[in-house]
Every structure is written in C-alpha cells, then in structure tokens.
Amino acid sequence: MKAVAIYPGVPDSLHLREVAKPTVDTVANGRGVLVKVLKVGLDGTDKEVIAGLYGKAPPGDDYLIIGHESFGVVEEIGPNVTELKVGDFVVATVRRPGQSIYDLIGMYDMSTDEEYHERGINLLHGFMAEYYVDEPEYIVRVPPGLKEVGVLLEPASVIEKGITQAYEIQRRMRVWRPRRAAVLGAGTIGLLATMSLRMRGLEVCTFARSKPPNRKSDLVDAIGGCYHSTQDITLAEASEDHGNFDLIFEATGYAPIVFEAMNVLAKDGVLVLSSVTGGGRTIEVPADSINLGFVLGNKVVVGTVNANREYFETGIKDMAQCEFQWSGWLSRLLTHGIDGLESYGEIVRLLTEARDAIKVFVKVA
C-alpha cells in the first residue's frame, strides 16, 4: 500500500513509499481492527516533524509514516472484537501507553515516562497511509452524521481536555461559574476552543493577528463570539473593555503572549496552554507583578496536549451539538484539501504558504 513518510531528523525528506498492508492478525488475541483511511488532518506538529525538528522511527525501520489526525472506516475486525463492526466510521487516538502508573490506568496522556509513543510523531507509524491496524481500545466510533467533519476530532480532543481540566481544577472553589473567556489564536485549535466555550455559555473573545473581516473573524462572529486583531488592540486594552477573563485558552504557538495573558487573568481564573513551542525565545517579564497576582488571586496555569479516549468521546458530543446548533460551521474549518497521497508535495506548501488556511487535510480515499 502507499504511505507518506519522512526520515526522522532529516529535513525535507517527505516522500511517497510502498509499505506492506497491515493485517488484523498483527494484534494479539484476535483484537485487531483494520481501518481504511479516508482523511488525515495536518497541523503544526506535522510541519515540525517534516522539518526534522523531532520524531523517531519505530524500531526496525529508518522511516516514519506521518499523520496523527485520522478519520477512516472499519474494513475488517478480528474474531474477538465486539466494540466495533465493519462499516463503522472511526478516529484513532494518538498516544499509546508506556510504563508509568498513569499509563496503566488508561490516562496515557498524563504519562510521566521520559519518552512518548505517539502515532505519526514518535516511535509509531502514523495514519498517512491507505490502511492501519490498531486495537479497539484506541479506536473511537464516530456517528455517521459527523462523517464529513470527523477528521477534526483529534484536534477537538485537545481542547476538550484543556477545558475539562480547567473545570476539574476549579472544583476546589466549590462554586466556579466563569462568565468571560479569551481564546488566543484562531487556527483550528483556537476556533474549536471558541466553539466549545460558547456552547458552555461563556462570553468569548478570540484574538488573532489578522485584521477583520476575514475567514476566521467570520467564523467567530457566526457563533456569537467577538474577534479582535492584536494589531488593533492588546490583551490589556481588551481586558479594560471587557473585564478580566475567567478562563483563557492559549493556542498561538507564540510563547511570549503567555505572560501577557497572565496579567489579564481574573482572580480565581485558569489559563490553559496548548501550544508546544520550540526555539530559544527570551523576553523580560514583570515577574513580581505576575507572581503577586497569582498568589493573591488564586490563579492557575495548566497545560493540555494529546488526549485519551475520554476526551475524544467528549469531542464527539460537542461536535454533534455544534452541528445541531450551528449547522455547517465545522465544515467551514476544512479549508484546504489535498487529493490523494500522490499529491504529498502539496503538504509542505500548504502548511507553510497558505496563510488563510485553517485545517489542511489529505483526502486519502
């Protein structure tokens, strides 16, 4: 079968290759599930893996099949698979359990292992291929009504984890009813976070660099949020207009803005960080002021990355509700499609040059 892969650590080594089609009997105890891949989403992580910034090949191979945002249909199941049936639409989770106590109890997204096993990212082949095989524990059924937008479920799971963790942390308050939220960034993660917070009844301001009107500001407006360009207004100025924010969800990929966000977080507020940033940026920050505000204001910062099955299932509920409440909104996030694995050369171009892209994806089948 065809697959798109890289040589880990080698920049610009993206290529199409023939690999053996997996079979259900590669999973022990008759628990294999063969999935035909329909779509694979792409994001900044894929861009950095392709650039050779991180990632390792699975043992025994010198290449890594990329792609961690999958959507497909079950084509065959092993004799002991009861959770899924042929014809089910599905999405696979990304991380696989390691050895820590959290891995052993199903919270592999909270692993304390030094090295992660993540499909399409590190030590495990990804989904940018015609087929994959996995265990049903890591495959989530998607309702047919979401088949056109199911490829968004993996990024949606990340925001679901972050928002759920924020509410879980604030159970310490006995009563926590956030009213105002800010979302920093209007890419796929930022827009999905805006959607999820709006459905929870919060006033949401989404901040991005581009000046409105544009595709992203139209999407925010369509679900009752407000959009601000950081070229027109700072976070501090916006907080003077709207009030400090009870919940801030950061999804920019630009680490310095985190410290600005700390200064506009309300008392008892939670700042959720979702960006994975490399590099060596350094800035001066008002450390004493931030420290004082966090200590006296009972504020919290928490990170969210990857997700376990629970958050994928929560993502399905939110996406279904979104389709009911704002029909067609999710499909507007799928802006740049690539036809077939043979067009893999378009991946790098769209990830680096398509400034108006929200979600780039490959239509595999």
BALOBA-1460 file (C-alpha; in Angstrom, 3 decimals):
// residues 365
<rec num="1" residu="m" x="0.000" y="0.000" z="0.000"/>
<rec num="2" residu="k" x="1.003" y="3.636" z="-0.380"/>
<rec num="3" residu="a" x="2.131" y="5.774" z="2.550"/>
<rec num="4" residu="v" x="3.686" y="9.214" z="3.052"/>
<rec num="5" residu="a" x="6.759" y="9.157" z="5.279"/>
<rec num="6" residu="i" x="9.880" y="11.012" z="6.376"/>
<rec num="7" residu="y" x="13.346" y="10.045" z="7.531"/>
<rec num="8" residu="p" x="13.299" y="11.352" z="11.119"/>
<rec num="9" residu="g" x="15.738" y="14.155" z="11.754"/>
<rec num="10" residu="v" x="16.304" y="14.718" z="8.041"/>
<rec num="11" residu="p" x="14.708" y="17.982" z="6.860"/>
<rec num="12" residu="d" x="12.628" y="17.901" z="3.677"/>
<rec num="13" residu="s" x="12.711" y="14.104" z="3.407"/>
<rec num="14" residu="l" x="8.957" y="13.757" z="2.840"/>
<rec num="15" residu="h" x="8.291" y="11.025" z="0.282"/>
<rec num="16" residu="l" x="5.761" y="8.515" z="-1.015"/>
<rec num="17" residu="r" x="6.627" y="4.867" z="-0.487"/>
<rec num="18" residu="e" x="5.200" y="1.386" z="-0.779"/>
<rec num="19" residu="v" x="4.804" y="-0.475" z="2.516"/>
<rec num="20" residu="a" x="3.179" y="-3.753" z="3.464"/>
<rec num="21" residu="k" x="-0.563" y="-3.553" z="4.090"/>
<rec num="22" residu="p" x="-1.208" y="-4.365" z="7.770"/>
<rec num="23" residu="t" x="-3.399" y="-7.287" z="8.765"/>
<rec num="24" residu="v" x="-5.666" y="-7.807" z="11.763"/>
<rec num="25" residu="d" x="-3.622" y="-10.773" z="12.973"/>
<rec num="26" residu="t" x="-0.713" y="-8.464" z="13.855"/>
<rec num="27" residu="v" x="-2.681" y="-7.612" z="17.029"/>
<rec num="28" residu="a" x="-2.692" y="-10.335" z="19.666"/>
<rec num="29" residu="n" x="-5.713" y="-12.280" z="20.898"/>
<rec num="30" residu="g" x="-7.860" y="-11.664" z="17.838"/>
<rec num="31" residu="r" x="-8.281" y="-7.988" z="18.765"/>
<rec num="32" residu="g" x="-7.083" y="-6.361" z="15.562"/>
<rec num="33" residu="v" x="-9.103" y="-3.750" z="13.665"/>
<rec num="34" residu="l" x="-8.251" y="-2.893" z="10.047"/>
<rec num="35" residu="v" x="-9.219" y="0.668" z="9.130"/>
<rec num="36" residu="k" x="-9.322" y="2.136" z="5.624"/>
<rec num="37" residu="v" x="-8.111" y="5.719" z="5.896"/>
<rec num="38" residu="l" x="-10.401" y="8.343" z="4.375"/>
<rec num="39" residu="k" x="-8.884" y="11.633" z="5.572"/>
<rec num="40" residu="v" x="-5.830" y="12.747" z="7.518"/>
<rec num="41" residu="g" x="-5.558" y="16.221" z="9.040"/>
<rec num="42" residu="l" x="-2.311" y="18.175" z="9.234"/>
<rec num="43" residu="d" x="-1.079" y="20.747" z="11.718"/>
<rec num="44" residu="g" x="1.995" y="22.468" z="13.119"/>
<rec num="45" residu="t" x="3.254" y="19.248" z="14.688"/>
<rec num="46" residu="d" x="3.410" y="17.619" z="11.250"/>
<rec num="47" residu="k" x="5.198" y="20.681" z="9.910"/>
<rec num="48" residu="e" x="7.893" y="20.357" z="12.588"/>
<rec num="49" residu="v" x="8.231" y="16.586" z="12.144"/>
<rec num="50" residu="i" x="8.686" y="17.115" z="8.397"/>
<rec num="51" residu="a" x="11.282" y="19.797" z="9.146"/>
<rec num="52" residu="g" x="13.257" y="17.235" z="11.156"/>
<rec num="53" residu="l" x="12.887" y="19.024" z="14.497"/>
<rec num="54" residu="y" x="11.777" y="15.891" z="16.341"/>
<rec num="55" residu="g" x="10.401" y="12.392" z="15.890"/>
<rec num="56" residu="k" x="11.890" y="8.902" z="15.809"/>
<rec num="57" residu="a" x="11.247" y="5.910" z="13.577"/>
<rec num="58" residu="p" x="9.706" y="2.730" z="15.010"/>
<rec num="59" residu="p" x="12.226" y="0.050" z="15.997"/>
<rec num="60" residu="g" x="13.477" y="-1.772" z="12.930"/>
<rec num="61" residu="d" x="12.597" y="0.976" z="10.436"/>
<rec num="62" residu="d" x="14.521" y="4.009" z="9.234"/>
<rec num="63" residu="y" x="11.376" y="5.909" z="8.220"/>
<rec num="64" residu="l" x="8.279" y="7.262" z="9.980"/>
<rec num="65" residu="i" x="4.830" y="7.374" z="8.367"/>
<rec num="66" residu="i" x="3.446" y="10.790" z="9.316"/>
<rec num="67" residu="g" x="-0.069" y="11.889" z="10.247"/>
<rec num="68" residu="h" x="-1.737" y="11.777" z="13.655"/>
<rec num="69" residu="e" x="-5.199" y="13.202" z="12.860"/>
<rec num="70" residu="s" x="-7.099" y="10.324" z="11.285"/>
<rec num="71" residu="f" x="-10.568" y="9.524" z="10.014"/>
<rec num="72" residu="g" x="-11.496" y="6.232" z="8.433"/>
<rec num="73" residu="v" x="-13.905" y="3.322" z="8.124"/>
<rec num="74" residu="v" x="-13.572" y="-0.156" z="9.631"/>
<rec num="75" residu="e" x="-12.931" y="-2.717" z="6.912"/>
<rec num="76" residu="e" x="-12.159" y="-5.860" z="8.925"/>
<rec num="77" residu="i" x="-12.164" y="-6.943" z="12.570"/>
<rec num="78" residu="g" x="-10.544" y="-9.783" z="14.478"/>
<rec num="79" residu="p" x="-12.665" y="-12.599" z="15.931"/>
<rec num="80" residu="n" x="-12.610" y="-11.164" z="19.451"/>
<rec num="81" residu="v" x="-13.569" y="-7.580" z="18.603"/>
<rec num="82" residu="t" x="-17.055" y="-6.748" z="19.862"/>
<rec num="83" residu="e" x="-16.853" y="-2.959" z="20.255"/>
<rec num="84" residu="l" x="-16.778" y="-2.170" z="16.535"/>
<rec num="85" residu="k" x="-18.207" y="-3.555" z="13.328"/>
<rec num="86" residu="v" x="-17.335" y="-3.365" z="9.650"/>
<rec num="87" residu="g" x="-18.593" y="-0.077" z="8.190"/>
<rec num="88" residu="d" x="-18.189" y="1.998" z="11.365"/>
<rec num="89" residu="f" x="-16.631" y="5.418" z="10.892"/>
<rec num="90" residu="v" x="-13.758" y="5.850" z="13.337"/>
<rec num="91" residu="v" x="-10.944" y="8.049" z="14.612"/>
<rec num="92" residu="a" x="-7.848" y="6.696" z="16.362"/>
<rec num="93" residu="t" x="-6.223" y="8.220" z="19.416"/>
<rec num="94" residu="v" x="-2.565" y="9.220" z="19.076"/>
<rec num="95" residu="r" x="-0.575" y="8.282" z="22.172"/>
<rec num="96" residu="r" x="-0.072" y="4.703" z="23.338"/>
<rec num="97" residu="p" x="0.558" y="3.573" z="26.926"/>
<rec num="98" residu="g" x="4.022" y="3.452" z="28.419"/>
<rec num="99" residu="q" x="5.081" y="2.207" z="31.824"/>
<rec num="100" residu="s" x="4.016" y="4.862" z="34.342"/>
<rec num="101" residu="i" x="1.117" y="4.365" z="36.744"/>
<rec num="102" residu="y" x="-0.965" y="6.772" z="34.647"/>
<rec num="103" residu="d" x="-0.382" y="4.703" z="31.521"/>
<rec num="104" residu="l" x="-1.500" y="1.575" z="33.334"/>
<rec num="105" residu="i" x="-4.853" y="3.085" z="34.366"/>
<rec num="106" residu="g" x="-5.728" y="4.456" z="30.917"/>
<rec num="107" residu="m" x="-4.500" y="8.026" z="31.444"/>
<rec num="108" residu="y" x="-1.631" y="7.667" z="28.990"/>
<rec num="109" residu="d" x="-1.939" y="11.343" z="28.067"/>
<rec num="110" residu="m" x="-0.692" y="12.075" z="31.605"/>
<rec num="111" residu="s" x="2.312" y="9.744" z="31.340"/>
<rec num="112" residu="t" x="5.426" y="10.557" z="33.337"/>
<rec num="113" residu="d" x="7.621" y="8.465" z="31.020"/>
<rec num="114" residu="e" x="10.593" y="10.295" z="29.539"/>
<rec num="115" residu="e" x="9.707" y="9.196" z="26.015"/>
<rec num="116" residu="y" x="6.265" y="9.056" z="24.435"/>
<rec num="117" residu="h" x="4.949" y="6.633" z="21.843"/>
<rec num="118" residu="e" x="2.742" y="8.656" z="19.518"/>
<rec num="119" residu="r" x="1.434" y="7.582" z="16.135"/>
<rec num="120" residu="g" x="2.890" y="9.660" z="13.334"/>
<rec num="121" residu="i" x="5.076" y="11.626" z="15.754"/>
<rec num="122" residu="n" x="7.414" y="9.386" z="17.702"/>
<rec num="123" residu="l" x="8.304" y="5.672" z="17.584"/>
<rec num="124" residu="l" x="4.994" y="4.613" z="15.988"/>
<rec num="125" residu="h" x="3.887" y="4.905" z="12.368"/>
<rec num="126" residu="g" x="1.072" y="7.350" z="11.707"/>
<rec num="127" residu="f" x="-2.049" y="7.324" z="9.597"/>
<rec num="128" residu="m" x="-0.930" y="8.916" z="6.305"/>
<rec num="129" residu="a" x="-1.394" y="5.599" z="4.545"/>
<rec num="130" residu="e" x="-4.161" y="3.669" z="2.851"/>
<rec num="131" residu="y" x="-4.751" y="1.437" z="5.895"/>
<rec num="132" residu="y" x="-3.760" y="0.985" z="9.521"/>
<rec num="133" residu="v" x="-4.393" y="-1.659" z="12.160"/>
<rec num="134" residu="d" x="-4.910" y="-0.997" z="15.847"/>
<rec num="135" residu="e" x="-6.662" y="-2.293" z="18.939"/>
<rec num="136" residu="p" x="-10.290" y="-1.257" z="19.599"/>
<rec num="137" residu="e" x="-9.217" y="0.395" z="22.870"/>
<rec num="138" residu="y" x="-7.633" y="3.171" z="20.800"/>
<rec num="139" residu="i" x="-10.327" y="3.495" z="18.148"/>
<rec num="140" residu="v" x="-13.329" y="5.766" z="18.710"/>
<rec num="141" residu="r" x="-16.563" y="5.341" z="16.771"/>
<rec num="142" residu="v" x="-17.835" y="8.483" z="15.024"/>
<rec num="143" residu="p" x="-21.572" y="8.903" z="14.282"/>
<rec num="144" residu="p" x="-22.394" y="8.894" z="10.537"/>
<rec num="145" residu="g" x="-23.789" y="12.409" z="10.910"/>
<rec num="146" residu="l" x="-20.241" y="13.664" z="11.623"/>
<rec num="147" residu="k" x="-18.513" y="11.780" z="8.800"/>
<rec num="148" residu="e" x="-17.786" y="14.946" z="6.810"/>
<rec num="149" residu="v" x="-16.035" y="16.623" z="9.766"/>
<rec num="150" residu="g" x="-14.773" y="13.620" z="11.727"/>
<rec num="151" residu="v" x="-11.156" y="14.422" z="10.886"/>
<rec num="152" residu="l" x="-11.464" y="17.380" z="13.289"/>
<rec num="153" residu="l" x="-11.956" y="15.094" z="16.286"/>
<rec num="154" residu="e" x="-8.271" y="14.734" z="17.170"/>
<rec num="155" residu="p" x="-7.645" y="18.465" z="17.492"/>
<rec num="156" residu="a" x="-11.036" y="18.796" z="19.211"/>
<rec num="157" residu="s" x="-9.930" y="16.264" z="21.831"/>
<rec num="158" residu="v" x="-7.047" y="18.548" z="22.828"/>
<rec num="159" residu="i" x="-9.323" y="21.492" z="23.596"/>
<rec num="160" residu="e" x="-11.817" y="19.225" z="25.360"/>
<rec num="161" residu="k" x="-9.059" y="18.020" z="27.641"/>
<rec num="162" residu="g" x="-7.913" y="21.564" z="28.408"/>
<rec num="163" residu="i" x="-11.363" y="22.914" z="29.171"/>
<rec num="164" residu="t" x="-12.374" y="19.844" z="31.185"/>
<rec num="165" residu="q" x="-9.178" y="20.110" z="33.218"/>
<rec num="166" residu="a" x="-9.875" y="23.778" z="33.933"/>
<rec num="167" residu="y" x="-13.295" y="22.954" z="35.357"/>
<rec num="168" residu="e" x="-11.915" y="19.939" z="37.211"/>
<rec num="169" residu="i" x="-9.209" y="22.070" z="38.854"/>
<rec num="170" residu="q" x="-11.773" y="24.653" z="39.922"/>
<rec num="171" residu="r" x="-13.856" y="22.108" z="41.792"/>
<rec num="172" residu="r" x="-11.600" y="23.273" z="44.647"/>
<rec num="173" residu="m" x="-13.655" y="26.504" z="44.585"/>
<rec num="174" residu="r" x="-16.920" y="24.641" z="45.401"/>
<rec num="175" residu="v" x="-18.653" y="27.141" z="43.102"/>
<rec num="176" residu="w" x="-16.940" y="28.341" z="39.911"/>
<rec num="177" residu="r" x="-19.055" y="29.967" z="37.256"/>
<rec num="178" residu="p" x="-16.782" y="31.578" z="34.642"/>
<rec num="179" residu="r" x="-18.512" y="34.227" z="32.548"/>
<rec num="180" residu="r" x="-15.795" y="35.634" z="30.277"/>
<rec num="181" residu="a" x="-13.217" y="33.720" z="28.271"/>
<rec num="182" residu="a" x="-10.435" y="34.678" z="25.914"/>
<rec num="183" residu="v" x="-9.039" y="32.409" z="23.216"/>
<rec num="184" residu="l" x="-5.606" y="33.331" z="21.940"/>
<rec num="185" residu="g" x="-5.202" y="32.182" z="18.348"/>
<rec num="186" residu="a" x="-7.735" y="31.484" z="15.622"/>
<rec num="187" residu="g" x="-6.335" y="28.386" z="13.998"/>
<rec num="188" residu="t" x="-8.123" y="25.054" z="14.226"/>
<rec num="189" residu="i" x="-7.491" y="24.670" z="17.960"/>
<rec num="190" residu="g" x="-8.448" y="28.269" z="18.739"/>
<rec num="191" residu="l" x="-11.671" y="28.130" z="16.761"/>
<rec num="192" residu="l" x="-12.680" y="24.782" z="18.268"/>
<rec num="193" residu="a" x="-11.978" y="26.200" z="21.727"/>
<rec num="194" residu="t" x="-14.134" y="29.231" z="20.893"/>
<rec num="195" residu="m" x="-16.940" y="26.905" z="19.844"/>
<rec num="196" residu="s" x="-16.720" y="24.737" z="22.939"/>
<rec num="197" residu="l" x="-16.651" y="27.688" z="25.331"/>
<rec num="198" residu="r" x="-19.568" y="29.376" z="23.561"/>
<rec num="199" residu="m" x="-21.615" y="26.195" z="23.954"/>
<rec num="200" residu="r" x="-20.890" y="26.343" z="27.682"/>
<rec num="201" residu="g" x="-22.498" y="29.775" z="27.770"/>
<rec num="202" residu="l" x="-19.382" y="31.925" z="28.127"/>
<rec num="203" residu="e" x="-18.784" y="35.281" z="26.501"/>
<rec num="204" residu="v" x="-15.763" y="34.589" z="24.306"/>
<rec num="205" residu="c" x="-13.242" y="36.974" z="22.762"/>
<rec num="206" residu="t" x="-10.933" y="35.376" z="20.227"/>
<rec num="207" residu="f" x="-7.631" y="37.090" z="19.474"/>
<rec num="208" residu="a" x="-5.567" y="36.635" z="16.323"/>
<rec num="209" residu="r" x="-3.116" y="38.694" z="14.339"/>
<rec num="210" residu="s" x="-5.108" y="39.174" z="11.124"/>
<rec num="211" residu="k" x="-7.376" y="42.177" z="10.922"/>
<rec num="212" residu="p" x="-11.091" y="41.582" z="10.326"/>
<rec num="213" residu="p" x="-13.065" y="40.962" z="8.260"/>
<rec num="214" residu="n" x="-11.558" y="37.641" z="7.265"/>
<rec num="215" residu="r" x="-12.464" y="33.955" z="7.208"/>
<rec num="216" residu="k" x="-11.574" y="33.449" z="10.871"/>
<rec num="217" residu="s" x="-13.402" y="36.509" z="12.163"/>
<rec num="218" residu="d" x="-16.493" y="35.438" z="10.194"/>
<rec num="219" residu="l" x="-16.383" y="32.034" z="11.903"/>
<rec num="220" residu="v" x="-16.107" y="33.612" z="15.356"/>
<rec num="221" residu="d" x="-18.965" y="36.018" z="14.616"/>
<rec num="222" residu="a" x="-21.148" y="33.147" z="13.352"/>
<rec num="223" residu="i" x="-21.251" y="31.529" z="16.804"/>
<rec num="224" residu="g" x="-21.675" y="34.716" z="18.817"/>
<rec num="225" residu="g" x="-18.072" y="35.376" z="19.790"/>
<rec num="226" residu="c" x="-16.125" y="38.596" z="19.378"/>
<rec num="227" residu="y" x="-12.940" y="38.774" z="17.325"/>
<rec num="228" residu="h" x="-10.006" y="41.107" z="17.980"/>
<rec num="229" residu="s" x="-6.858" y="41.622" z="15.965"/>
<rec num="230" residu="t" x="-3.759" y="42.019" z="18.118"/>
<rec num="231" residu="q" x="-2.623" y="44.595" z="15.554"/>
<rec num="232" residu="d" x="-5.523" y="46.790" z="16.711"/>
<rec num="233" residu="i" x="-5.776" y="46.046" z="20.422"/>
<rec num="234" residu="t" x="-3.606" y="44.483" z="23.128"/>
<rec num="235" residu="l" x="-4.824" y="41.939" z="25.642"/>
<rec num="236" residu="a" x="-4.516" y="44.546" z="28.357"/>
<rec num="237" residu="e" x="-6.650" y="47.031" z="26.407"/>
<rec num="238" residu="a" x="-9.242" y="44.364" z="25.668"/>
<rec num="239" residu="s" x="-9.455" y="43.394" z="29.325"/>
<rec num="240" residu="e" x="-10.169" y="47.036" z="30.196"/>
<rec num="241" residu="d" x="-13.111" y="46.949" z="27.768"/>
<rec num="242" residu="h" x="-14.468" y="43.503" z="28.637"/>
<rec num="243" residu="g" x="-13.116" y="42.926" z="32.136"/>
<rec num="244" residu="n" x="-10.500" y="40.368" z="33.122"/>
<rec num="245" residu="f" x="-11.039" y="36.874" z="31.740"/>
<rec num="246" residu="d" x="-12.065" y="33.947" z="33.959"/>
<rec num="247" residu="l" x="-10.699" y="31.385" z="31.527"/>
<rec num="248" residu="i" x="-8.032" y="31.942" z="28.886"/>
<rec num="249" residu="f" x="-7.217" y="29.269" z="26.292"/>
<rec num="250" residu="e" x="-3.885" y="29.850" z="24.552"/>
<rec num="251" residu="a" x="-3.369" y="28.350" z="21.083"/>
<rec num="252" residu="t" x="-0.919" y="30.653" z="19.313"/>
<rec num="253" residu="g" x="2.422" y="28.872" z="19.102"/>
<rec num="254" residu="y" x="3.943" y="32.147" z="20.356"/>
<rec num="255" residu="a" x="5.190" y="31.698" z="23.922"/>
<rec num="256" residu="p" x="5.673" y="35.374" z="24.935"/>
<rec num="257" residu="i" x="1.929" y="36.037" z="24.801"/>
<rec num="258" residu="v" x="1.515" y="33.667" z="27.745"/>
<rec num="259" residu="f" x="2.944" y="36.271" z="30.094"/>
<rec num="260" residu="e" x="0.593" y="38.945" z="28.748"/>
<rec num="261" residu="a" x="-2.277" y="36.539" z="29.358"/>
<rec num="262" residu="m" x="-1.195" y="36.037" z="32.970"/>
<rec num="263" residu="n" x="-1.686" y="39.734" z="33.598"/>
<rec num="264" residu="v" x="-5.302" y="39.793" z="32.320"/>
<rec num="265" residu="l" x="-6.458" y="36.599" z="34.022"/>
<rec num="266" residu="a" x="-9.190" y="37.265" z="36.554"/>
<rec num="267" residu="k" x="-8.989" y="36.239" z="40.200"/>
<rec num="268" residu="d" x="-9.732" y="32.517" z="40.543"/>
<rec num="269" residu="g" x="-9.068" y="32.235" z="36.813"/>
<rec num="270" residu="v" x="-7.463" y="29.434" z="34.800"/>
<rec num="271" residu="l" x="-5.024" y="29.855" z="31.923"/>
<rec num="272" residu="v" x="-4.857" y="26.788" z="29.637"/>
<rec num="273" residu="l" x="-1.772" y="26.423" z="27.445"/>
<rec num="274" residu="s" x="-1.977" y="24.235" z="24.341"/>
<rec num="275" residu="s" x="0.996" y="25.380" z="22.247"/>
<rec num="276" residu="v" x="4.107" y="23.236" z="22.001"/>
<rec num="277" residu="t" x="6.870" y="25.746" z="21.293"/>
<rec num="278" residu="g" x="10.441" y="25.029" z="20.351"/>
<rec num="279" residu="g" x="13.248" y="27.520" z="19.944"/>
<rec num="280" residu="g" x="15.018" y="29.776" z="22.401"/>
<rec num="281" residu="r" x="12.988" y="32.969" z="22.751"/>
<rec num="282" residu="t" x="13.699" y="35.056" z="25.829"/>
<rec num="283" residu="i" x="11.777" y="38.120" z="26.996"/>
<rec num="284" residu="e" x="11.632" y="40.379" z="30.017"/>
<rec num="285" residu="v" x="8.518" y="39.900" z="32.114"/>
<rec num="286" residu="p" x="7.110" y="41.721" z="35.183"/>
<rec num="287" residu="a" x="7.863" y="38.708" z="37.349"/>
<rec num="288" residu="d" x="6.960" y="40.232" z="40.719"/>
<rec num="289" residu="s" x="3.631" y="41.539" z="39.447"/>
<rec num="290" residu="i" x="2.688" y="38.200" z="37.885"/>
<rec num="291" residu="n" x="3.742" y="36.283" z="40.976"/>
<rec num="292" residu="l" x="1.781" y="38.607" z="43.274"/>
<rec num="293" residu="g" x="-1.318" y="38.372" z="41.114"/>
<rec num="294" residu="f" x="-1.232" y="34.577" z="41.026"/>
<rec num="295" residu="v" x="-0.647" y="34.130" z="44.721"/>
<rec num="296" residu="l" x="-3.213" y="36.674" z="45.936"/>
<rec num="297" residu="g" x="-5.700" y="35.870" z="43.146"/>
<rec num="298" residu="n" x="-5.664" y="32.061" z="43.445"/>
<rec num="299" residu="k" x="-4.904" y="31.748" z="39.726"/>
<rec num="300" residu="v" x="-3.884" y="28.585" z="37.872"/>
<rec num="301" residu="v" x="-1.908" y="27.726" z="34.727"/>
<rec num="302" residu="v" x="-2.332" y="24.261" z="33.216"/>
<rec num="303" residu="g" x="-1.124" y="22.662" z="30.000"/>
<rec num="304" residu="t" x="-3.059" y="20.428" z="27.617"/>
<rec num="305" residu="v" x="-1.537" y="18.188" z="24.974"/>
<rec num="306" residu="n" x="-2.692" y="14.993" z="23.328"/>
<rec num="307" residu="a" x="-5.694" y="13.285" z="24.905"/>
<rec num="308" residu="n" x="-7.003" y="9.926" z="25.980"/>
<rec num="309" residu="r" x="-10.180" y="8.251" z="24.805"/>
<rec num="310" residu="e" x="-12.392" y="10.132" z="27.286"/>
<rec num="311" residu="y" x="-11.715" y="13.471" z="25.613"/>
<rec num="312" residu="f" x="-12.269" y="12.092" z="22.116"/>
<rec num="313" residu="e" x="-15.707" y="10.951" z="23.234"/>
<rec num="314" residu="t" x="-16.413" y="14.362" z="24.777"/>
<rec num="315" residu="g" x="-15.321" y="15.920" z="21.488"/>
<rec num="316" residu="i" x="-17.931" y="13.871" z="19.616"/>
<rec num="317" residu="k" x="-20.657" y="15.204" z="21.918"/>
<rec num="318" residu="d" x="-19.572" y="18.808" z="21.427"/>
<rec num="319" residu="m" x="-19.195" y="18.424" z="17.662"/>
<rec num="320" residu="a" x="-22.644" y="16.848" z="17.417"/>
<rec num="321" residu="q" x="-24.153" y="19.672" z="19.471"/>
<rec num="322" residu="c" x="-22.324" y="22.206" z="17.303"/>
<rec num="323" residu="e" x="-23.781" y="20.654" z="14.139"/>
<rec num="324" residu="f" x="-27.227" y="20.919" z="15.703"/>
<rec num="325" residu="q" x="-26.796" y="24.480" z="16.951"/>
<rec num="326" residu="w" x="-24.679" y="25.943" z="14.127"/>
<rec num="327" residu="s" x="-25.208" y="23.607" z="11.203"/>
<rec num="328" residu="g" x="-22.331" y="23.612" z="8.708"/>
<rec num="329" residu="w" x="-19.957" y="25.612" z="10.911"/>
<rec num="330" residu="l" x="-17.477" y="22.781" z="11.465"/>
<rec num="331" residu="s" x="-17.182" y="22.016" z="7.754"/>
<rec num="332" residu="r" x="-16.072" y="25.624" z="7.192"/>
<rec num="333" residu="l" x="-12.897" y="24.830" z="9.154"/>
<rec num="334" residu="l" x="-11.822" y="22.316" z="6.472"/>
<rec num="335" residu="t" x="-10.372" y="24.901" z="4.140"/>
<rec num="336" residu="h" x="-7.578" y="23.221" z="2.169"/>
<rec num="337" residu="g" x="-7.955" y="19.662" z="0.914"/>
<rec num="338" residu="i" x="-5.261" y="17.678" z="-0.902"/>
<rec num="339" residu="d" x="-6.451" y="14.973" z="-3.289"/>
<rec num="340" residu="g" x="-4.707" y="11.670" z="-2.694"/>
<rec num="341" residu="l" x="-1.409" y="10.553" z="-1.202"/>
<rec num="342" residu="e" x="0.287" y="11.055" z="-4.572"/>
<rec num="343" residu="s" x="-0.129" y="14.825" z="-4.083"/>
<rec num="344" residu="y" x="2.006" y="14.737" z="-0.927"/>
<rec num="345" residu="g" x="4.174" y="17.566" z="-2.281"/>
<rec num="346" residu="e" x="1.288" y="19.948" z="-1.555"/>
<rec num="347" residu="i" x="1.536" y="19.221" z="2.172"/>
<rec num="348" residu="v" x="4.615" y="21.354" z="2.822"/>
<rec num="349" residu="r" x="3.438" y="24.132" z="0.521"/>
<rec num="350" residu="l" x="0.054" y="24.492" z="2.205"/>
<rec num="351" residu="l" x="1.427" y="24.204" z="5.737"/>
<rec num="352" residu="t" x="3.985" y="26.938" z="5.090"/>
<rec num="353" residu="e" x="2.409" y="29.223" z="2.486"/>
<rec num="354" residu="a" x="-1.378" y="29.111" z="2.867"/>
<rec num="355" residu="r" x="-1.783" y="31.963" z="5.331"/>
<rec num="356" residu="d" x="-5.579" y="31.789" z="5.227"/>
<rec num="357" residu="a" x="-5.663" y="28.033" z="5.897"/>
<rec num="358" residu="i" x="-7.465" y="26.761" z="8.949"/>
<rec num="359" residu="k" x="-7.344" y="22.994" z="8.514"/>
<rec num="360" residu="v" x="-5.219" y="21.362" z="5.831"/>
<rec num="361" residu="f" x="-6.108" y="17.730" z="5.196"/>
<rec num="362" residu="v" x="-5.434" y="14.920" z="2.743"/>
<rec num="363" residu="k" x="-8.341" y="13.057" z="1.147"/>
<rec num="364" residu="v" x="-6.767" y="9.600" z="1.133"/>
<rec num="365" residu="a" x="-9.791" y="7.683" z="-0.163"/>
